[in-house]
């Protein structure tokens, strides 16, 4: 397989690679308890991006964005956080750069809940300003994975939580050497249904973790990863068949 990662590619490699679309992982740098690394959100999103690129022709893997909007997690050191406005500015300038060089099809894989608002706002605005730029977003892989897997896969809280069962399982599949399961502990907070209460993380947990990471397994993580990669590969192939036009039938 030829190199797909832009940071490891020469100019000749790019020109000869036939790249007609790109994938961008957006993560964060923040505490994920005592058992997961600070770069968990970036590492998972980057892993998914690279795995998809191995199976989809013409997909260029951009350098991941390692920082996100993490102010609500900053009660646990060390959170390197951008404001929503700054993150929007970074993403907008990335989009400008891609458009300038003729890369007009982009998949964003987001790894962090605090980034959702910025990604939504900037991509909506950019598409109105530049309708020739086609953008797709996997907004919350942890929710999508839970929806794709059979009911009962997860034992606690549907696998949800920051560094909880689902995210820890994913890291056991993606980078098991970085996980210290003997230090895993969390709590399932009691939150109101239907109406969101805006919290700071220390109001939910003393551990920097919500959910139950002790229920995590590498097998659950592999199931999540494989389901997500399969979904994204199928999606990109379908979009290529449509010429990335919404509502247009798939060619062939």
C-alpha positions in Angstrom: 0.0 0.0 0.0 1.5 3.4 -1.0 1.8 6.1 1.6 -1.5 7.9 2.3 -0.4 10.2 5.2 0.5 13.7 4.0 3.1 14.3 6.8 5.1 11.3 5.5 4.7 12.0 1.8 7.0 13.8 -0.6 5.8 16.3 -3.2 6.2 13.6 -5.9 4.2 11.2 -3.8 1.3 13.6 -3.6 1.4 14.5 -7.3 1.5 10.9 -8.3 -0.9 9.6 -5.7 -4.2 10.4 -7.5 -5.7 12.0 -4.4 -9.2 13.4 -5.0 -10.4 13.6 -1.4 -9.1 13.9 2.2 -9.8 12.8 5.7 -9.2 14.9 8.8 -9.1 13.6 12.3 -10.0 16.1 15.0 -9.2 15.3 18.6 -8.3 16.8 22.0 -5.6 16.7 24.6 -7.2 16.2 28.1 -7.3 13.9 31.0 -8.9 10.5 30.4 -8.6 9.2 33.9 -5.6 7.2 35.3 -5.9 4.5 32.7 -6.0 6.2 29.3 -3.6 8.6 27.6 -4.3 12.3 27.1 -4.3 11.9 23.4 -7.1 9.3 23.3 -9.6 11.3 21.3 -7.0 12.1 18.6 -5.5 8.6 18.6 -8.9 6.9 18.0 -9.9 9.4 15.2 -6.5 9.2 13.6 -6.6 5.4 13.7 -10.0 5.3 12.0 -8.9 7.8 9.3 -5.8 5.7 8.4 -7.8 2.4 8.5 -10.4 3.8 6.1 -7.7 5.3 3.8 -6.2 1.8 3.4 -9.4 0.6 1.8 -10.5 3.7 -0.2 -8.7 4.8 -3.3 -7.6 8.4 -3.5 -8.1 9.3 0.1 -5.4 11.5 1.6 -4.9 11.4 5.4 -4.3 14.9 6.7 -2.3 15.5 10.0 -4.7 15.2 12.9 -5.8 18.3 15.0 -4.6 17.4 18.5 -6.4 20.2 20.4 -10.1 20.8 20.8 -12.6 22.7 23.0 -11.9 21.1 26.3 -12.9 23.8 28.8 -15.5 21.7 30.4 -12.9 19.0 31.2 -10.2 21.5 32.4 -10.9 20.8 36.1 -8.6 17.8 35.6 -5.0 18.6 34.6 -3.8 18.9 31.9 -6.3 20.1 29.4 -4.9 22.0 26.4 -8.0 23.7 25.3 -9.0 26.0 22.4 -12.0 28.2 22.5 -14.8 27.3 20.2 -14.0 30.4 18.1 -10.4 29.5 17.8 -11.2 25.9 16.8 -13.6 27.2 14.2 -10.8 29.5 12.9 -8.4 26.6 12.6 -10.9 24.4 10.8 -11.9 27.2 8.5 -8.3 27.9 7.5 -7.8 24.1 6.9 -10.8 24.1 4.6 -9.5 27.2 2.8 -6.1 25.5 2.3 -7.7 22.3 0.9 -9.9 24.3 -1.5 -7.0 26.3 -2.7 -5.2 23.2 -3.7 -8.1 21.5 -5.4 -9.1 19.0 -2.6 -12.8 19.6 -2.6 -14.0 16.4 -0.9 -13.4 16.1 2.8 -14.4 13.6 5.5 -14.0 14.8 9.1 -13.7 12.2 11.9 -14.3 13.9 15.2 -13.1 12.2 18.4 -14.2 14.7 21.1 -17.6 15.9 22.2 -16.5 19.5 22.8 -15.6 19.9 19.1 -19.1 19.1 17.8 -20.5 22.7 17.9 -17.4 24.2 16.2 -17.4 21.6 13.4 -21.1 21.9 12.8 -21.0 25.7 12.6 -17.9 26.1 10.5 -18.8 23.3 8.0 -22.3 24.7 7.5 -21.0 28.2 6.9 -18.2 27.1 4.6 -20.5 25.1 2.4 -22.8 28.0 1.9 -19.8 30.2 1.0 -18.2 27.5 -1.1 -20.8 25.1 -2.4 -18.2 23.4 -4.6 -16.5 22.1 -1.4 -18.1 18.8 -0.3 -17.9 18.0 3.4 -19.0 15.0 5.4 -18.6 14.5 9.2 -18.6 11.5 11.5 -19.7 13.7 14.5 -19.6 11.3 17.4 -18.0 7.9 16.6 -18.9 6.6 20.1 -22.6 7.1 19.5 -22.5 5.7 16.0 -20.6 2.6 17.1 -23.1 1.9 19.9 -25.9 2.1 17.3 -24.1 -0.2 14.9 -23.4 -3.0 17.4 -25.9 -5.6 18.6 -28.0 -4.7 21.7 -26.4 -5.9 24.9 -22.8 -5.5 23.6 -22.1 -3.1 26.4 -22.8 -3.8 30.1 -23.0 -0.4 31.7 -24.6 2.9 30.5 -24.8 1.6 26.9 -21.0 1.8 26.7 -21.1 5.6 27.0 -18.9 7.9 29.1 -15.7 9.8 29.0 -13.0 7.1 29.1 -15.8 4.6 29.9 -16.5 1.2 28.7 -16.8 2.0 25.0 -13.9 4.4 24.7 -11.6 2.2 26.8 -12.6 -0.8 24.7 -11.7 1.2 21.5 -8.3 2.1 23.0 -7.7 -1.6 23.9 -8.1 -2.3 20.2 -6.3 0.7 18.8 -3.3 1.2 21.2 -3.4 -1.4 24.0 0.2 -0.6 25.0 -1.1 2.8 26.2 -3.9 1.5 28.4 -3.4 0.7 32.2 -6.5 -1.4 33.0 -5.4 -1.9 36.6 -6.0 1.8 37.2 -9.4 1.9 35.5 -12.3 3.3 37.6 -15.3 5.5 36.9 -18.8 6.5 37.9 -22.1 6.7 36.1 -23.6 10.1 36.9 -27.3 10.7 37.5 -28.3 13.2 34.8 -31.7 14.5 33.9 -33.4 13.0 30.8 -34.3 15.0 27.7 -33.0 18.4 28.9 -29.2 18.9 29.0 -27.7 20.4 32.1 -24.3 22.0 31.1 -21.8 20.6 33.5 -18.1 20.9 34.3 -16.5 17.5 34.6 -15.6 17.7 38.3 -19.4 17.9 39.0 -19.8 14.4 37.5 -16.9 12.4 38.6 -13.9 12.5 41.0 -11.9 10.3 38.7 -11.8 12.1 35.4 -13.9 9.2 34.0 -17.6 8.6 33.5 -19.1 5.2 32.7 -17.4 1.9 33.7 -14.1 1.3 32.1 -13.6 -1.9 34.0 -16.1 -3.6 31.6 -14.0 -2.7 28.6 -12.5 -5.4 26.4 -10.4 -5.5 23.3 -13.0 -7.6 21.6 -15.6 -4.9 22.1 -13.1 -2.4 20.8 -12.4 -4.4 17.6 -16.2 -4.7 17.0 -16.6 -0.9 17.3 -13.6 -0.2 15.1 -14.6 -2.7 12.4 -18.1 -1.5 12.3 -17.0 2.2 12.0 -14.4 1.5 9.3 -16.9 -0.6 7.3 -19.5 2.1 7.6 -17.1 4.9 6.4 -15.6 2.8 3.6 -19.1 2.1 2.3 -20.1 5.7 2.7 -17.1 7.0 0.7 -17.5 4.5 -2.1 -21.1 5.4 -2.4 -20.3 9.2 -2.4 -17.7 8.7 -5.0 -20.3 6.9 -7.1 -22.6 9.8 -6.7 -19.9 12.4 -7.5 -20.5 13.6 -4.0 -23.9 15.0 -5.1 -26.7 14.6 -2.6 -29.8 12.9 -4.1 -27.9 11.7 -7.2 -28.2 8.0 -7.9 -25.1 5.9 -7.5 -23.4 5.3 -10.8 -23.0 1.8 -12.2 
